[in-house]
Amino acid sequence: GQNIDQPTEMTATEGAIVQINCTYQTSGFNGLFWYQQHAGEAPTFLSYNVLDGLEEKGRFSSFLSRSKGYSYLLLKELQMKDSASYLCAVIGAGNNRKLIWGLGTSLAVNP
Amino acid sequence: KAGVTQTPRYLIKTRGQQVTLSCSPISGHRSVSWYQQTPGQGLQFLFEYFSETQRNKGNFPGRFSGRQFSNSRSEMNVSTLELGDSALYLCASSPGDADTQYFGPGTRLTVL
């Protein structure tokens, strides 16, 4: 089967660093996305990884290891506005190219 | 460019009724995907349309259907509504194949 696992909830302090992990088992692999979703709003795109390694974009970085079926999203210098749900999604390969979504990690940033 | 738009934003229906939701993708985007989101289930994939053809389908009953028009606008229909259909329905568009998806604001459907 196809499965994506993320922690359900995480808590961190303003100004700190937090790492949100995502592990996946899918039929083929054609890339991994991270999205941010604030309560009551639509998901917004954060990052896309298709090759192994770290992609840095401002305060946010995303890492991928295809051999381990593993990714993480790293958020630095946390701000209160970073309180949101973070969704990991994987694109399968071949005919099965639809996105497979994790349930999301709800991050609470406390002052 | 204007973003993805969805209408209506909020909808209240009663059991047994049917509903049609509309999605206008970003100009130039040919792929439109539909998702159902509930607190316990996360994002559940309904179907994807590309150039007026259904390209992928999720595991939802036949009461859920959709279509895409030649201008890439898409509609989804839910017939014989059930209480469990209450959810946020999200539409996402992308330029084509396996690309980044951009989401609309969603339609919040409440079934009474």
HADDOCK unambig.tbl for C-alpha pairs under 7 A between the chains (distance, minus, plus):
assign (segid A and resid 41 and name CA) (segid B and resid 105 and name CA) 6.28 0.50 0.50
assign (segid A and resid 42 and name CA) (segid B and resid 103 and name CA) 6.06 0.50 0.50
assign (segid A and resid 42 and name CA) (segid B and resid 104 and name CA) 6.38 0.50 0.50
assign (segid A and resid 42 and name CA) (segid B and resid 105 and name CA) 5.14 0.50 0.50
assign (segid A and resid 42 and name CA) (segid B and resid 106 and name CA) 6.64 0.50 0.50
assign (segid A and resid 43 and name CA) (segid B and resid 103 and name CA) 6.30 0.50 0.50
assign (segid A and resid 44 and name CA) (segid B and resid 102 and name CA) 6.93 0.50 0.50
assign (segid A and resid 44 and name CA) (segid B and resid 103 and name CA) 6.89 0.50 0.50
assign (segid A and resid 91 and name CA) (segid B and resid 98 and name CA) 6.94 0.50 0.50
assign (segid A and resid 97 and name CA) (segid B and resid 98 and name CA) 6.57 0.50 0.50
assign (segid A and resid 98 and name CA) (segid B and resid 56 and name CA) 6.73 0.50 0.50
assign (segid A and resid 101 and name CA) (segid B and resid 43 and name CA) 6.49 0.50 0.50
assign (segid A and resid 103 and name CA) (segid B and resid 41 and name CA) 6.86 0.50 0.50
assign (segid A and resid 103 and name CA) (segid B and resid 42 and name CA) 4.79 0.50 0.50
assign (segid A and resid 103 and name CA) (segid B and resid 43 and name CA) 6.88 0.50 0.50
